[in-house]
Amino acid sequence: MDPVARALWFIESHLETQFTLDDVARVACVSRFHLCRVFASVTGMAVMQYARARRLEEAAVRLAARPNEPILDTAVAYGFESHAAFTRAFCNHFGVPPRIHRFASHRYPNTRREVMAMSKEIGTKVRPTRLAERAGFTVAGISRRYTWETNDGIPAQWALFSPRIAEVPGRSGWTTYGVCSNSDDTGAFDYLCGVEIVPGTTPGREFHVVAVPAAYYAVFVHEEHVSTLKATVNSIWNHWLPDSGYRAAETPDFEVYDTRFDPDTGFGGVEVWVPIVP
């Protein structure tokens, strides 16, 4: 069973009990960092965001099934400390307060069904072409912060950066990099599209800089169209890495677009470098 499936099973089995992100990671058999990264990538939601949504949906079912039960009893059963906190969260999720919901015939999205369907669309299993050490290096370019719900903006980010490659001070070659860093518990991350620069170069305020430390990597090659890269990345994090005996290093991972890649067609292959700890 992959980490996302384990996490989903645990959450669904404990909707009426209190648990932490660390509890879910422990059951998923991966680090907290790894779980946040892969869960958001596969489902489009943060771990605890999913748990909160599912608690609210189960609370909605209970409200409709028990019309005479005090709303506060339902709120407390699903981990909310007050009627006000529950009502606020309920309105944010469903658009109506719980007192209106329980006596109306509403149909709401089922987060569990949607996420389960997404988790089955991860793609085929992949294997690294090699394991390699790489010295630290620095990349300069344009950076944006995304969640796994908003990362459809990455192609537009590349379109903005590509015409400016030659402008990057201290540029070292034409190979470009897509660097993922600074991910957090919500699944948000920084994505920088850029080029390697000569050590000591100061690119100025126009460009952001990410220093990638020396690390040991599993290197994968995505040979299909770049639009399907996400499926390969999901498979790496949700299948290969948990089964590999390695754990994810909490340092930037990155894509490499060398001279084989054609930005006009999206074909030519992309390398995906994932930092690992033996």
C-alpha positions in Angstrom: 0.0 0.0 0.0 1.4 3.4 -1.0 1.8 6.3 1.5 -1.3 8.2 0.2 -3.5 5.1 0.5 -2.2 4.5 4.0 -2.9 8.1 5.0 -6.3 8.1 3.5 -7.2 4.8 5.3 -6.0 6.3 8.6 -7.9 9.5 8.2 -11.1 7.8 7.2 -10.8 5.4 10.1 -10.3 8.2 12.7 -12.7 11.0 11.7 -14.2 11.1 15.1 -10.9 11.1 17.0 -8.1 13.7 17.3 -4.9 13.1 15.5 -1.9 15.1 14.2 0.0 15.3 11.0 2.8 13.3 12.7 0.3 10.6 13.5 -0.7 10.3 9.9 3.0 10.3 8.7 3.8 7.5 11.1 1.1 5.3 9.8 2.0 6.2 6.2 5.6 5.0 7.0 7.2 8.1 5.6 8.5 11.4 7.0 6.2 14.3 7.6 8.0 16.2 4.8 7.5 13.3 2.3 3.9 12.8 3.2 3.0 16.5 2.8 4.7 16.5 -0.6 3.2 13.4 -2.0 -0.3 13.8 -0.5 -0.7 17.3 -1.9 0.7 16.2 -5.3 -1.6 13.3 -5.7 -4.8 14.7 -4.2 -4.5 18.5 -4.6 -5.1 19.0 -0.9 -3.0 19.2 2.2 -3.3 16.3 4.6 -5.1 18.1 7.4 -7.2 20.1 4.9 -8.5 16.8 3.7 -9.2 15.6 7.2 -11.1 18.7 8.0 -13.2 18.5 4.8 -14.1 14.9 5.5 -15.1 15.6 9.1 -17.4 18.4 7.9 -18.9 16.1 5.3 -19.5 13.3 7.8 -20.9 15.9 10.2 -23.3 17.0 7.5 -24.6 13.4 7.1 -25.1 13.1 10.8 -27.0 16.4 11.0 -29.4 15.3 8.4 -29.8 11.8 10.0 -30.4 13.2 13.5 -32.6 16.3 13.1 -33.3 16.5 16.9 -29.6 16.3 18.0 -28.1 19.6 19.2 -25.7 21.0 16.6 -23.0 21.3 19.3 -23.1 17.6 19.9 -22.2 17.0 16.3 -19.6 19.7 16.3 -17.9 18.2 19.3 -18.1 14.7 17.9 -16.0 15.8 14.9 -13.4 17.8 16.8 -14.8 21.3 16.9 -14.6 23.1 20.3 -17.6 25.4 19.9 -20.8 25.9 18.0 -19.4 29.1 16.4 -16.2 27.4 15.1 -18.2 24.6 13.6 -20.7 26.9 12.0 -18.0 29.1 10.5 -16.1 26.0 9.1 -19.4 24.5 7.8 -20.4 27.7 6.0 -16.9 28.0 4.4 -17.1 24.4 3.1 -20.7 24.1 2.1 -21.9 27.7 1.7 -24.8 27.3 4.1 -25.0 27.1 7.9 -25.7 23.7 9.6 -29.1 24.7 10.8 -30.2 25.3 7.2 -28.5 22.2 5.8 -30.1 19.7 8.2 -33.7 20.5 6.9 -32.9 21.0 3.2 -32.3 18.5 0.4 -28.8 19.5 -0.7 -26.2 17.5 -2.7 -22.7 18.4 -1.9 -19.3 17.3 -3.4 -17.8 14.2 -1.8 -14.2 14.9 -1.1 -13.4 11.3 -0.4 -14.8 10.1 -3.7 -13.0 12.8 -5.6 -9.7 12.2 -3.9 -9.9 8.4 -4.2 -10.4 8.8 -8.0 -7.4 11.1 -8.2 -5.2 8.8 -6.2 -5.9 6.0 -8.8 -4.6 8.2 -11.6 -1.0 8.3 -10.5 0.4 6.6 -13.6 2.8 3.7 -14.2 5.6 2.9 -11.9 9.0 4.3 -12.7 12.6 3.5 -12.0 15.6 5.8 -11.8 18.1 5.6 -14.6 20.9 6.2 -12.1 21.9 7.2 -8.6 24.3 10.1 -8.6 26.1 12.5 -6.3 26.0 16.2 -7.4 28.0 19.1 -6.0 26.1 22.1 -4.8 25.1 24.7 -7.4 23.1 27.9 -7.7 20.2 28.7 -9.9 18.8 32.1 -10.8 15.5 32.9 -12.5 11.9 33.6 -11.8 10.2 32.2 -8.7 6.5 31.7 -7.8 4.8 30.0 -4.9 2.2 27.4 -5.6 0.0 24.8 -4.0 -0.8 21.6 -5.8 -4.2 23.1 -6.7 -2.6 26.2 -8.4 0.5 24.7 -10.0 -1.2 24.9 -13.5 0.5 28.3 -13.6 3.9 26.8 -14.0 3.8 26.7 -17.9 3.0 30.4 -18.0 5.9 31.0 -15.6 8.2 29.3 -18.1 6.8 31.3 -20.9 7.7 34.4 -18.9 11.2 33.3 -18.1 12.4 31.7 -21.4 12.8 34.9 -23.4 14.9 36.3 -20.6 17.4 33.5 -20.2 20.2 35.5 -21.8 19.6 38.3 -19.4 20.6 36.4 -16.3 23.9 37.7 -15.0 26.6 35.1 -14.6 24.7 32.5 -16.6 26.5 29.2 -17.0 25.3 27.5 -20.1 21.8 27.1 -21.6 20.5 24.1 -19.5 17.4 25.2 -17.6 16.1 24.0 -14.2 12.8 23.8 -12.5 13.6 23.8 -8.8 11.0 22.9 -6.1 11.9 24.1 -2.6 10.5 25.4 0.7 7.5 23.1 0.8 5.4 23.3 3.9 2.7 21.3 5.8 0.0 22.6 3.6 1.7 21.3 0.4 2.6 24.8 -0.8 6.1 25.1 -2.4 8.3 27.6 -4.3 9.0 26.8 -7.9 11.9 28.5 -9.7 12.5 28.3 -13.4 16.1 29.4 -14.1 19.6 28.6 -15.2 22.8 27.8 -13.3 25.0 30.8 -12.5 28.7 31.1 -11.8 29.4 31.0 -8.0 29.6 34.4 -6.4 27.4 36.1 -9.0 24.8 38.5 -7.8 21.9 38.5 -10.3 20.2 41.6 -8.9 16.6 42.2 -7.8 15.1 41.1 -11.1 15.9 37.4 -10.5 15.4 35.1 -7.6 18.2 32.7 -6.5 18.1 29.2 -5.0 21.2 27.5 -3.7 21.0 23.8 -4.2 23.3 22.0 -1.7 25.4 19.0 -2.6 23.3 15.8 -2.3 22.8 12.2 -3.4 20.1 11.8 -6.0 17.9 9.3 -7.8 17.7 10.5 -11.4 14.6 9.7 -13.5 14.0 10.4 -17.2 10.5 11.5 -18.3 10.4 10.7 -22.0 6.8 11.6 -22.7 5.4 15.0 -23.4 6.1 17.5 -20.7 2.4 18.0 -20.0 2.4 14.5 -18.4 5.4 15.2 -16.2 3.2 15.4 -13.1 2.2 11.7 -13.4 5.9 10.7 -13.4 6.6 12.9 -10.4 3.6 11.5 -8.5 4.7 7.9 -9.2 8.3 8.7 -8.0 7.0 10.0 -4.7 4.1 7.7 -4.1 5.6 4.4 -5.4 9.3 4.3 -6.1 10.6 6.2 -3.1 8.5 4.4 -0.4 9.6 1.0 -1.8 13.2 1.9 -2.5 14.7 1.8 1.0 15.7 5.4 0.7 14.1 8.4 2.3 13.6 11.9 0.9 16.2 14.4 1.8 14.6 17.7 2.8 16.5 19.7 0.2 15.3 21.0 -3.2 14.4 18.6 -6.0 14.5 19.7 -9.6 13.8 19.1 -13.2 16.6 19.4 -15.8 15.8 20.6 -19.4 19.0 20.2 -21.4 19.6 20.6 -25.2 17.5 17.5 -26.0 14.3 19.3 -24.8 12.4 21.3 -27.3 10.4 24.0 -25.6 8.4 24.7 -28.7 7.0 21.1 -28.9 7.3 19.9 -25.3 9.1 16.8 -26.4 12.7 15.7 -25.9 12.8 14.4 -22.4 13.1 15.9 -18.9 15.4 14.6 -16.1 13.9 14.6 -12.6 16.4 14.7 -9.7 15.1 13.6 -6.3 17.5 14.0 -3.3 17.6 10.9 -1.2 19.2 9.6 2.0 20.4 6.0 2.0 
